[in-house]
Amino acid sequence: QVQLVESGGGLVQTGGSLRLSCGASGRTFNINAMGWYRQAPAKQRELVATITRLGVTKYADSVKGRFTISRDNAKSIVDLQMNSLKPEDTAVYYCVADTFSTIGDWIYWGQGTQVTVSS
């Protein structure tokens, strides 16, 4: 089992920045990729960014050029630097992870952290 714990959410004005962090514990050696989903009220859940153990990243079009995902494998931490935030970035952000035996299936989820961008 793997446990994921997020931190760093909060309230910020449009154009501001926030940095989310997620720490993994447990059987972290099983983790392949990590990433961030977000869920806004009345909107579909969106996969925001992912990063593999080798550092290959992918981003949703809605955040390209504004968000940066990074990872420290030794510490089992994944961060999401969010710049130029917009009100439409308001959502609960969840840290996720898959394993080498479940690639692409995000079987581990954190509890979520709220990000609110005021206009």
KEMAR-10331 format. One record per residue (C-alpha): residue in one letter; x, y, z. Coordinates in Angstrom, 2 decimals, decimal comma. Each point is the difference from the previous one (the first is absolute). Layout:
N
{a {X Y Z}}
...
end
This chain:
119
{q {0,00 0,00 0,00}}
{v {0,98 3,60 -0,63}}
{q {-1,24 3,05 1,86}}
{l {-0,02 3,45 -1,62}}
{v {-0,29 3,24 1,96}}
{e {-0,36 3,38 -1,68}}
{s {0,79 3,43 1,36}}
{g {0,28 3,56 -1,25}}
{g {-3,49 0,91 -1,11}}
{g {-1,63 3,28 0,88}}
{l {-1,48 3,25 -1,21}}
{v {1,81 2,17 -2,53}}
{q {-0,88 2,87 -2,29}}
{t {-0,11 -0,25 -3,77}}
{g {3,51 0,05 -1,38}}
{g {1,50 -1,33 3,19}}
{s {1,91 -3,20 0,68}}
{l {-0,33 -3,03 2,23}}
{r {2,12 -3,08 0,48}}
{l {-1,61 -3,31 0,84}}
{s {2,00 -2,83 1,48}}
{c {-0,79 -3,68 0,39}}
{g {1,91 -2,46 2,12}}
{a {-0,28 -3,73 -0,51}}
{s {0,57 -2,63 2,67}}
{g {-0,32 -3,75 0,23}}
{r {1,05 -2,21 -2,91}}
{t {1,36 2,91 -2,01}}
{f {2,36 -2,25 -1,95}}
{n {-3,08 -1,22 -1,89}}
{i {-0,87 3,49 -1,26}}
{n {0,47 0,69 -3,70}}
{a {-1,56 3,33 -0,93}}
{m {-1,48 2,68 2,21}}
{g {-2,26 2,86 -0,88}}
{w {-2,69 2,44 0,90}}
{y {-3,71 -0,10 -0,74}}
{r {-2,41 2,81 0,74}}
{q {-3,73 0,03 0,57}}
{a {-2,03 3,19 -0,19}}
{p {-3,70 0,21 0,87}}
{a {-2,23 -1,01 -2,91}}
{k {3,02 -0,72 -2,20}}
{q {1,62 -3,19 -1,18}}
{r {3,02 -1,21 1,87}}
{e {3,16 1,02 -1,84}}
{l {3,45 -1,56 -0,05}}
{v {2,18 3,08 0,35}}
{a {3,55 -1,32 -0,15}}
{t {1,94 -3,23 0,28}}
{i {3,63 -0,96 0,40}}
{t {1,62 -3,39 -0,34}}
{r {2,77 -1,35 2,17}}
{l {2,43 1,00 -2,77}}
{g {-1,32 3,55 -0,04}}
{v {-2,13 -0,04 -3,16}}
{t {-2,79 2,53 0,45}}
{k {-3,41 0,61 -1,55}}
{y {-2,38 2,88 0,50}}
{a {-3,58 0,78 -0,75}}
{d {-0,33 2,67 -2,68}}
{s {-1,76 2,24 2,51}}
{v {3,13 0,30 2,17}}
{k {2,87 -0,25 -2,48}}
{g {2,48 2,80 0,46}}
{r {-1,39 0,88 3,43}}
{f {0,40 -3,14 2,11}}
{t {3,15 -2,03 0,57}}
{i {0,10 -3,46 1,54}}
{s {3,16 -1,28 1,64}}
{r {0,99 -3,06 1,96}}
{d {2,59 -1,12 2,51}}
{n {0,16 -3,78 -0,21}}
{a {2,32 -0,33 2,98}}
{k {-2,47 1,83 2,24}}
{s {-3,14 -1,32 -1,75}}
{i {-1,29 3,54 -0,48}}
{v {-1,76 1,55 -2,97}}
{d {-0,62 3,72 -0,24}}
{l {-2,21 2,13 -2,21}}
{q {1,09 3,60 -0,49}}
{m {-2,98 2,02 -1,18}}
{n {0,61 3,46 -1,45}}
{s {-2,24 2,56 -1,67}}
{l {-2,98 -1,52 1,74}}
{k {-3,50 0,64 -1,35}}
{p {-3,41 -0,30 1,65}}
{e {-0,66 -3,08 -2,14}}
{d {2,90 -1,73 1,77}}
{t {-2,15 -0,06 3,15}}
{a {-0,48 -3,64 0,97}}
{v {0,93 -2,73 2,43}}
{y {3,36 -1,35 -1,09}}
{y {0,79 -3,66 0,55}}
{c {3,38 -1,67 -0,09}}
{v {-0,07 -3,35 -1,78}}
{a {2,37 -2,86 -0,70}}
{d {0,07 -3,14 -2,03}}
{t {2,29 -2,99 0,34}}
{f {2,19 -2,04 -2,30}}
{s {-2,71 -2,65 -0,13}}
{t {-2,88 2,45 -0,52}}
{i {1,48 2,52 -2,41}}
{g {-2,56 2,62 -0,94}}
{d {-2,40 -1,10 2,71}}
{w {0,17 2,60 2,75}}
{i {-0,68 -2,32 2,87}}
{y {1,34 2,20 2,78}}
{w {-1,57 3,34 0,89}}
{g {0,67 2,62 2,63}}
{q {-2,72 1,66 2,00}}
{g {0,07 3,16 -2,11}}
{t {0,90 3,62 0,65}}
{q {-2,15 3,00 -0,87}}
{v {1,32 2,68 -2,34}}
{t {-2,11 3,13 -0,33}}
{v {0,88 2,79 -2,43}}
{s {-1,89 3,23 0,56}}
{s {-0,74 2,39 -2,83}}
end
